[in-house]
Amino acid sequence: MSVEPEKRACDSCGGHSAFAKYDFGAHRIMRCPGCTYMWLDPQPSEAELHEVYGEDYYRNERFFESNGQTIYGYFDYASERFVKQQDLQRVVDRIASFLGPGETVGRRFLDVGCGLGYLLDVAHDRGFSVKGIDYNQSAVDWIGRKYTFPAVSGDFMAYEGGPYDAVTMLDVIEHLPRPLEAMEKAAALTRPGGVFALSTMDSDSLVSRLLGSRLEDFRRTREHLYFFNRRTIRAGLERAGLEIIRIDSYGLTIQMSALARRLKLALPRAGAVMERLVRWSGLSSQQLHFDPRTKMIVYARKPASP
């Protein structure tokens, strides 16, 4: 049965010819053929989003169940802290290098969608004066119990502060109801000459296109609202007045057992074979850096004042 084109205008280019790229029944992912921007249809309500970002978001024990409605958040985010911080260290180092010569001590650093504070922790150790903001109150409460640096809960679009030497938004932009406006907000909070770093799914990478609707990032229909490729993320950041420094693929450090379970979500047979091989070889806890090139990280600079 054919799906009627979405009548809503594309937020990026204003076009009205979007079509359903992926259909999950209750939700579709629409794609604008003019500019390639993609979004979830229908969008969840504020109440539905609030329900997702609760106490179980960072420990979702049902994550690996076959029901697509359970694919949100993380299976056990707390246990991944040190593994994730290996990758985040590289991000902080790159930001520091783009800020130019001089000490990072005292330079202001804002992490939008700070989660449990892992990036803030790394940046704080590097000497930055850090602050986080997150929609999830339970995450902010956790940071308050664990760390000495500040974090606040609330709507990023209503946040007042800055200017910051560095603003980060890792795995966040796809969750926001107004992502293009959020880029403008981030730019406004960044000082002239400062750096903005953003990571998100690359919806048009080779692996993303090959896996299509089987890919976990597309199947997160309770939380992933918008989808970017390198073309649309560049357009959004440049519209916000930022200059692209570089765009890289962004992998992750992960245990072999966890990788097998994640693979099983997209490719059940291949994942099941990998699970057996990992158990047989005794490599379940072995870590590796895995980069299928389905995610990108963008570094941009706010132009210095004339």
C-alpha positions in Angstrom: 0.0 0.0 0.0 1.5 3.3 -1.0 2.1 6.1 1.5 0.8 9.5 0.7 3.5 12.2 0.7 3.9 14.2 3.9 2.2 17.6 3.5 4.4 19.4 6.0 7.0 21.7 4.5 10.6 20.7 4.9 12.2 22.8 7.7 15.5 23.0 5.9 14.5 24.1 2.4 10.7 24.7 2.5 9.9 22.0 -0.1 6.6 20.1 0.0 7.4 16.9 -1.9 8.7 14.8 1.0 8.2 11.0 0.8 8.3 8.1 3.3 11.9 6.8 3.1 11.3 4.2 5.9 7.9 3.0 7.2 7.7 1.5 10.7 3.9 1.4 10.8 3.1 3.8 13.6 5.9 6.1 12.4 7.6 7.0 9.1 10.8 8.7 8.4 10.2 11.3 5.7 12.9 12.6 3.3 12.9 15.8 1.3 14.1 15.0 -2.2 15.3 18.6 -2.7 17.7 19.0 0.2 17.8 15.4 1.6 16.7 16.4 5.1 14.9 13.7 7.0 12.4 13.7 9.9 10.2 11.4 12.0 6.4 11.6 11.3 4.4 11.9 13.4 6.5 13.7 16.0 6.0 12.6 19.6 4.3 14.9 22.0 6.0 16.7 24.9 4.4 14.2 27.3 5.7 11.2 25.2 9.2 12.7 25.2 9.1 13.3 28.9 8.1 9.6 29.4 11.2 8.4 27.4 13.7 10.6 29.3 13.0 9.1 32.7 15.1 7.3 35.3 15.4 4.1 33.1 16.8 6.0 30.1 20.4 5.1 31.1 19.6 1.6 32.3 17.0 0.2 29.9 16.9 -3.5 30.7 14.4 -4.1 27.8 16.7 -2.5 25.2 17.5 -5.7 23.4 14.0 -7.1 23.2 12.5 -7.5 19.7 9.8 -5.0 20.2 10.9 -1.8 18.5 9.3 0.4 21.2 12.0 -0.8 23.6 14.9 0.6 21.6 15.6 3.8 23.4 18.2 5.0 25.8 21.0 2.7 26.9 21.1 -0.9 28.2 23.6 0.0 31.0 25.2 3.4 30.4 26.9 3.6 33.8 29.0 0.5 33.1 30.2 2.0 29.8 31.7 5.1 31.5 35.4 4.4 31.2 35.1 2.9 27.7 33.2 6.0 26.4 35.6 8.4 28.0 38.4 7.0 25.9 36.6 8.3 22.8 35.6 11.5 24.6 39.2 12.3 25.4 40.0 12.5 21.7 37.1 14.9 21.2 38.3 17.2 24.0 41.8 17.1 22.7 40.6 18.1 19.2 38.5 21.0 20.6 41.5 22.2 22.6 43.7 22.1 19.5 41.1 24.1 17.5 40.9 26.8 20.3 44.6 27.5 19.5 47.7 27.9 21.7 47.4 28.5 25.4 46.1 26.7 28.5 42.6 25.3 28.6 42.5 26.2 32.3 39.5 28.5 33.0 38.1 28.4 29.5 34.4 28.0 29.5 32.9 24.7 28.2 29.1 24.0 27.9 27.9 20.5 27.1 24.3 20.4 25.8 22.6 17.1 26.6 25.3 16.3 29.1 23.8 13.0 30.2 25.7 11.5 33.1 28.5 14.0 32.7 31.1 11.8 31.1 32.3 14.5 28.6 32.2 17.2 31.3 34.4 15.0 33.5 37.0 14.6 30.8 36.9 18.4 29.9 37.1 19.3 33.6 40.2 17.1 34.0 41.7 19.0 31.1 41.2 22.3 32.9 38.1 23.6 31.4 35.5 25.4 33.5 32.6 23.2 32.6 28.8 23.3 32.8 26.1 20.9 31.5 22.5 21.1 30.6 20.2 18.1 30.0 16.4 17.6 29.6 16.6 14.5 31.9 16.3 15.6 35.5 17.4 12.2 36.8 20.7 12.6 34.9 21.3 16.0 36.3 20.6 14.7 39.8 23.1 11.9 39.2 25.8 14.5 38.2 25.0 16.5 41.4 25.7 13.4 43.5 28.8 12.3 41.6 30.7 15.5 40.6 31.5 19.0 41.8 30.9 20.8 38.5 27.4 22.3 37.8 24.7 20.9 35.6 21.1 22.1 35.1 17.9 20.5 33.9 15.7 22.2 31.4 14.9 23.2 27.8 18.1 24.2 26.0 16.2 26.7 23.9 15.4 28.6 27.0 18.9 28.5 28.5 20.6 31.8 29.2 24.4 32.0 29.6 27.6 32.4 27.7 29.6 33.2 25.9 31.5 29.9 26.0 34.9 29.0 24.5 33.5 25.6 23.5 29.9 24.3 23.2 29.3 20.6 22.5 26.2 18.7 21.5 27.1 15.0 21.1 24.3 12.6 20.1 21.8 15.3 20.9 20.7 17.2 17.8 18.6 14.3 16.5 16.5 14.4 19.8 15.6 18.0 19.6 12.2 19.2 18.3 13.8 22.3 16.7 17.3 21.2 15.7 18.0 24.0 13.2 17.1 26.6 15.8 19.2 24.7 18.3 22.2 25.2 16.1 21.5 28.9 16.0 21.2 28.9 19.8 24.5 27.1 20.2 26.2 29.6 17.9 24.8 32.4 20.0 26.3 30.9 23.1 29.7 30.5 21.5 32.2 33.3 21.7 33.7 34.7 18.5 36.6 32.4 17.7 35.1 29.6 19.9 34.4 26.1 18.8 31.1 24.2 18.5 31.3 20.4 18.2 28.3 18.2 17.2 27.9 14.5 16.6 25.0 12.7 15.1 24.1 9.9 12.7 25.2 10.2 9.1 22.0 9.1 7.5 23.5 8.8 4.0 26.7 7.0 4.8 27.2 3.7 2.9 26.4 1.5 5.8 23.4 3.6 6.8 22.0 3.3 3.3 22.7 -0.4 3.1 21.1 -1.3 6.5 18.3 1.2 6.1 15.3 0.6 8.4 17.3 -2.2 10.2 19.7 0.4 11.6 19.3 1.1 15.3 19.4 4.9 14.9 16.5 4.9 12.5 14.5 2.5 14.7 14.7 4.7 17.7 11.3 6.2 16.9 10.6 7.2 20.5 13.5 9.7 20.6 15.2 10.3 17.2 13.2 13.1 15.5 15.5 14.4 12.8 18.3 12.9 10.6 21.2 14.6 9.0 23.8 13.8 6.4 27.0 15.7 5.7 25.2 18.0 3.3 22.3 19.0 5.6 24.4 19.3 8.8 26.8 21.6 6.9 23.9 23.7 5.6 22.4 24.0 9.1 25.6 25.0 10.8 26.5 27.5 8.1 23.0 29.0 8.3 23.6 29.4 12.0 26.7 31.5 11.1 29.4 28.9 11.9 32.3 27.9 9.8 33.0 24.2 9.3 36.5 23.2 10.5 36.2 19.5 9.7 33.8 16.6 9.5 35.0 13.1 10.6 33.4 9.8 11.0 32.9 8.9 14.7 33.2 5.4 16.0 33.1 4.0 19.5 35.1 1.8 21.8 33.0 -1.2 22.7 33.3 -4.6 24.2 32.9 -7.6 21.8 29.9 -9.0 23.7 28.1 -5.6 23.4 29.0 -5.3 19.8 27.5 -8.7 19.0 24.2 -7.7 20.8 24.0 -4.4 18.9 24.7 -6.2 15.6 21.9 -8.7 16.4 19.4 -5.8 16.5 20.1 -5.0 12.8 21.2 -8.4 11.5 19.8 -11.1 13.7 21.5 -14.1 12.1 24.9 -12.4 11.8 24.6 -11.1 15.4 23.7 -14.5 16.7 26.7 -16.1 15.0 29.0 -13.4 16.4 27.6 -13.9 19.9 28.5 -17.6 19.7 32.0 -16.9 18.3 32.7 -14.3 21.0 31.6 -16.7 23.8 33.6 -19.6 22.3 36.8 -17.5 21.9 36.6 -16.0 25.4 36.7 -12.5 23.9 33.5 -11.2 25.5 35.2 -8.5 27.5 37.8 -7.6 24.8 37.5 -4.0 23.7 37.9 -2.7 20.2 37.4 0.6 18.4 34.5 0.1 16.0 33.7 2.6 13.2 31.0 1.6 10.7 31.0 5.2 9.6 27.3 5.6 10.4 28.0 8.6 12.7 29.8 11.8 12.1 31.3 14.5 14.3 31.5 18.1 13.1 33.8 20.8 14.4 32.8 24.4 13.6 34.1 27.8 14.6 32.2 31.0 15.2 34.0 33.7 13.2 36.0 36.2 15.2 34.5 39.7 15.4 35.9 42.0 12.7 
